[in-house]
Amino acid sequence: MTVHPLQSRFEADIASAADLAALDAVRVAAIGKLGVVTQLLKTLGGMTPEERRVEGPRLNTLREGVTAAIAKRKSVLENTELDRRLATERVDLSLPAAVAPRGSVHPVSQVMDELTEIFADLGFAVAEGPEIEDDWRNFTALNIPETHPARAMMDTFYIAGEHERPMVLRTHTSPVQIRTMQSEPPPIRIIAPGRVYRSDSDATHTPMFHQIEGLVIDKGIHMGHLKWTLETFLKAFFERDDVVLRLRPSYFPFTEPSAEVDVGWSIEKGRRVVGGSEGWMEVLGSGMVHPRVMAACGLDPDEWQGFAFGTGVDRLAMLKYGMDDLRAFFDGDLRWLKHYGFSFLDVPTLSGGVGA
Ligand code: DAH
């Protein structure tokens, strides 16, 4: 059997195909539907048996030879292409990530994360409660009976409909104290951050805002523990060692004795900042857990003592990061968020601060 004269021509074309596209063009011209070899094979039908005996094997060998040569060349070209891409498309992992910032962490979330982090380091767990709370846990169990004037000070939104107990949008995070004491035995060390509601609205009050509650129940707890905890927390939160506290005697129905806590401020670069003691401002409410509150939760006040505190998360954010209108927190204005928001990569820690 003689080799078909076209064999060497196609083999030369295949060998010189510089890329996959050129190779494919040769394939189409040779063994494609209308390719030369395909057309030649079609002529076999019109040949005499003798001609076919000679031409048939020659043409089949031609087609197989061309097909095999194309496959071989194809794998060579593919490897070359891969080598080229590996050489040119190298990823430099040491370059800064090209992450397009898509949004930012809202200051309220940021401050809650900071507080959670600080208190976690002091051994406090995070507790939660529902925003729609029963009026017994929101008021009565906290030693605020039905006729107590504190109810009027915390006017809120009542939920319509028939319930076992009247339901309210919680006016503070203090009912989480009740829930925790009801559901777990002491010793207890929790904080409870969350949303609260009151029918209030002006530059420093919004109908919805955020608080964080703290509760410690153990044996032999006294006000020294309360003061140390608050001092450690406020120094860590404001990232300054010169935070000075002033505990003022006060009244809350659920604590006895009760203290309002002020921090000292001073003027730096024309701005009032926390630290020093040029003046005082109130930052939180606190006290020793009232025996009646413990009793309402089934704890013996002669056996257990505790302290509690509560403060506004939004207000802490304003003091630390310098916003002056609370309402802007909840407007959802992207320009405000861009200005005051935080990168999701700024993970707060007690020792490392937050580095806005
Ligand atoms: N629940 C109080 C409020 O919303 C704040 C508060 C004061 C919480 C004293 C406490 C506390 O736990 O001990 O005004």
Residues whose N, C-alpha, C, O or C-beta is under 5 A from the ligand:
A	BS01	DAH	T171 H172 S174 G214 F252 T255 G285 S286 G287 A308 F309 G310
